[in-house]
């Protein structure tokens, strides 16, 4: 089997070394060997190779709303003026273009992998879900597609919200059938996983079933947890305990086989007991801290989760509720908000190995996927996903950003907001 390689200064998260990284035709690293440098490292002029970024929580279809939001909106106002106003108007073309925009912007920041939580099914089976996958392939990004089971409709909600929830809604059997059918799309860069929305949008039966299904399929299961105080209050009222304590109850009663494969997003309103449960069960947490702050839902206790030894990643949620889709900017924000934490610890969020179909992402080591970014002078120069180059000389390959994304998406947004 033939090999390809990059040689240069490699940042492994601790130091910079001169190395050669080689990968095979399958896109997996087979060798990472030190070499004598030709000259001392010059940080101002030398290119640096590092592992591609992993955006561990994203709603890429929400990039359709990026140009129509007000950054001052709180979460309720944001939802009323975006997803609950326009979800029912989202068609295949709009989903494809919005996701192209999101994935392309991630790629230009050096993101090689993204974990998506997707619930905009539109009562159309997998039609819209496939558009997300197609957009990822258009851009060349590695995709962990969390196909979400959203199975609550609030009868007392205003009409826009109810109509949107109806478009997301699937019964538990319908959601599992559609998930298993969508798994036919899997390949070396696409993995399909169960996902759950939250305690306010997924029933207790749905949460239990989704966790069991993920374990059966050997897939991670994503769940928004305690993004705002409302989910804590809901859990206390319905289950007599806080959300993570309820997950532990499911395990203790034998209703789920494990919690180790559960990935929790946001986690703004945890207490010490919940953090201990997360750590004990080896669950993982993804911060969406800029989004949480911007829509005024809260802010996670990062230091307490670090102290508990919980594996931590960063995500961006949706572009329309954040400043951008750059995971590095998420880390910079957390550093600013949490000056007592060693910055190197925060830099390490997302550098842990994460299994993707039998090989790791997030690291540059033999057996990992050859997902790399090359940075020169603070700018992303090149990107490789599974050894295939997706960005060259700062330019996205495969798609023209203006012709294939921005211009047609502007036309779709104009039609959508005009009611067409």
N, C-alpha and C positions, 0 to 999 in steps of 0.2 A: 504494500500500500504506500503510495507516494506521500510526501510530507511537504508542508509549507512552513515558513518561519518568519519571524520578525526578530531583529537584533537591535538592541539599544539599551538605554537606561530604563530600568523597570522599578516602579514604586510598588512595594508589596504591603504598604500600609505602615511599615515601621522604618524602613530605610530605602535608599535608592541604590540599586546595584546594576552593573552592566551585565546583561544576560542575553541569551538566545532562547526564544520560546518557539517550539515547533509543535505543529498539530497535524493530525492525519486527515484523510479524505472525509471522515465522518464528522469532522469539526471539533474533535476533542484533543486537548493538549497531551502530547506524549513525552515531551522533554522540556525541561527548563534548566538550562546549564549556564553557570557563570563563565564569563569570558574576560580577558584582560582589556580594559578600555584603552582607546587610542589616545585619549586626553582626559584630564580631570573633568568632572561633571560641572557644567555651566548652567545653572538653573534659569538664567535669562534667555539662553539661546537654544539649549538642547531640548529635543523632544523627550517626553516621558511616557512610557507605556504603563498602563495600570488596568486592573479589572474594570470592565464596563459597569456602570451604575445599575442598580436594581431598584426600580420604583415599585414598592411593595403594596401599594394600594392606590387604585385609580378608577375613575368613572370617565373613560375617554369620550363617550358620546356627549358629555356635558360641555365639551369645547364648542359646541354649536351656540352656546349662550355667552361665550366669553365677551363678545363685543356689545352686549345689551345689558349687562349687569351694572349695578351701583355698588362699589366696594363698601359702602356704609351699611348695606342691608344686613340685618340679623338673619338667623337661619330661617325663621318663619316667613319673613318677607321675601327672602331669596327663593325659598321653595314656591311661594305663591306666584312669583313673577317669572319663574323658569320652568321647573319640571312639572308643576301642577297647572301651568298655563299652556305648555306646548307639547307635553309627552304624547298626547293623542295625535298630534300633527307630525310626529317623527316617522318618516318613511325610510325605506332602505337606502335611498340615495343620501339623505341627510345623515343617517347613522354612519354610512361609509365615509363620507367627506369629513364629518366631525372627528371620527376616529383617526383618519389619515392626518388631520391637523394635529391632534394630540400626540400620536406616535411619532410623527416627523419632528415635532418640537422636542420631545423627549430625546430622540436620537441625536439631534444636533447639540444637546447638552452632554452627550456621551452615555446615555442610557441604552443598555443592550437588552434588558429584560424588564417586563412589567407584569404585575399581577392585577387583574381587572375584576371588579365586582359588578356584575351586569344583571339588571332586572327589567330593562326596557324591552320586554318580549312582544308587546303590542297585540297579544292574543293571536299570534301568528306562528306558534310553534317555534322553530329555530330560524325563521327567515331573517329576522333582524340580528340575531346572535351571529349568524354566519357572516353578516356584513362587518362585524367587529373583527372576526378572524381574517376576513379578506383584506381589511385595511392593514392589519398587522403584517400580513404577507406582502402587501404593496410596499410597505416601508422597510420590511426586513427585520423587525424587532421580534425578540423571543417573547412568547405570550403564555402566561398562566391565566386561563380564562375561567373565572369563577361564575358558573351559571347559577344565578340566585333564585331561590324559591321565596317569593313574596306572596303570602297567602292571607293577608288581612285587608279588609275594606272597612273603613270607618263610616258607618251609616250616618253619623251626625256631622260629618265633615262637609265643607262647602263643595259645590258641584264640581269645580275644577279638580280638586283633590280626589274626590270620589271617582271621577271619570278616569283620572290617571291611574289610581289604584286598580281600577277594573282592568286597565290595559296591562298592568304588571302581573295581575293575579293568576296563579295556577294552583290547582289542587296538588297535594303531595304526590299522588300517583302520576299526574300529568307531568309534573316537574321532573320526577325520576325518569319517566319514559323519554322525555325530551333530552335530558342530560345524557342518557345512555346512547341515544341516537346521535347526538352531537359528538360523541367520542370517536366517531368514524373520521372526524376531521384531524385527529391527532397525527403529528409527525415529529421530526427532530426539533422543531421550534414551536410547537403548539401542544399544550397540555390542558385538558378539560377537567375541571374540578367542581364538586358541589359548593355552593355558597349559600349563606343565610343572611337576611338583611339585618335584623335587630330584634330586640324584645318587643318593639312596638309595631313591627311589620311582618314578623314571622310567628306563627302560633307556637305554643309549647310543643305540640306534636310535631310540627315542622322542624323545630330546632333539634329535638330528639332524633328524628328520622335522618336529618341531614348529617349529623355527627356520626351516626351508625353507618350511613351510606359511604361517607368519606373513608371510614376505617375499612369497610369491605373492599372499596375500590383502590385502597392504598394511595389516597389523594389528600392533600391538605383541605381544610374547610375554613372559609373566611366568615367572620361574624363581626359587624359593628357592635361595639359594646360600651355602654355608659358614655356615649358621646356627649349627652346632656343629662341633666338631673332627672328628666322625665322618665327615662328608662329605669333608673334606680327606684323611683317612686312606683312605677308600674309593677316592677318585680316584687317590691315589698307588699303591694296591695294584692297581687294575684298569687304569689308563692310564699309570702311571709318571710322572705329573705332577699338579700341583694343578688344581682345577676350572677356573679361568679360563684357564689355560694350555691345558687340553684344548679349551676353546671356540675358542681361537685356532688350535689344530691343525686343528679342523674347517674353519675358514675357509681356512687355508693349503693344505690338501689339496683344496680345492674342493668339500667335502662340504656346505657351507652357503654361500649367496651373500653373506651379510652378517651382522654382529652388531649393527648400528646400531639395530635395532628391538627388541633384547632388553632387558628390564627386570629387574634383579636385586634381590631382596629380602633383607634382613638383613645379609649380608656382614660377619659378625663376625670371620672368620678369614682375611682376605686378607693377602698380603704385598705388598711394593713392586712386584714384577714384575706381579702381577695387577692392582693399581691402575693401573699404566701401560697395561696392555692394555685395561682398561675405558675409560680416557680416550681412547686412540688410536682405538678403535672407536666412540666416541660412545655407548656403552651408558649406561643410566641406572640409578641406585641408589635404592632406597626403604629408609629406616630404620624398623625396628619396635623401637626401642631400649628402651622400657619393658617390652615383652613379653620381649625377650631377657634383660634384667636380672632380671625377675621369675621366669622359669622357669630361670634360671641357665645359659643356653647361652653367654653371652659378651657382648661389647660392641664395636660397630664402632669403628674408628679414624677418627672423624669428621674430625679435623684433617687427616689424611693424604689423605682423599678430597677434601676442600675444596682442599687444596694441589695435588692432581692435576688439578683443574678438572673433576671429574665432576659432571654435573647431578644434584641431590639433591632428593628428596621425603621426606615422612613418611607412614607408615601406622600403623595400630593393631593389625593382625592381628585376632584374635578378642577379643571383649569378655571372655570367660571367662578369658583369659590376660593380661589387662591391667587397668589401674585404671578406664579408661573408654574412650570412643571419640572423644575430643576431640583433634584434630590439634594444636591450640594447646598442649595439655598435653604432647604429645610434644616440641614445640620447647622448652618450658620445662624439661623434664627434661634434654634435651641441653645446654641452656645451663648448667644446674647441674653436669652431669658434665664439661663441657668449658669451663671458665672462660677458657681462653686464646684461644678463638675469639670474634671480634667478634660480639656478639649480633645485630647487623643482618644478618650473613651467615646466621645460623640462621633469623631471621625470613623470609629470602628463600627457604627451602626450600619448594617448591610454588608459588611465585609466578611461575615460568617458564611461558611459553606451552606448552600441551600440546594437540596436535591431536586433536579429537574430531569425526569425520565432516565434515571440511572447515572447521571453525571452532575457535578456541582456547578452552580453559578455563584458569582460573588468573589471568586478566588482565582488566582493564576497558578495552577499546580497540575502535575500529571493526573489525568483522569477527569479534570474539569473541562467544561466547554471553553472553547477558544473565543471568548467574548472579551474584547479589548477596546480600550480607547487610547488614543495618542494625543497628548496635549503639548502644545508649544506656546510659550508666552501667555499662558492662561487661557488659550483658546483651543477648542477641540479641532484637531486637524484631520484625524482619521478615526473610523470606528469599524470594528469587525464583530460579526455575530456568527458563532460557530465557524470561524475562520473565513467567512465570506465578507468582503468589504462592503459596507453600506454607506459610509461617508468617506470622501476623498478630497483632500485639499479644502476642507471646510464646506464641501458641497454634498448634499444628499444625492445618492445615486438611485436610479430607478424611477423617481418621480420628479417632476418639475413643481416646486412648491407653489408658484403663482398659478400656473396653468392647470395643474392637476388637483390642487387643493384650495387655495385661497379664493381665486376668482369664482369658481362654481359654488363654493360654500357661501360666499357673500350673497350670491344670487338666491340661494336656498333660504338663507336667513331673512332676506328681504321679503321673499314670498311667504315664509312662515309667519313673520310678525305682521304681515298684511292680511293674514287669515286665509291664505291660499295653500 
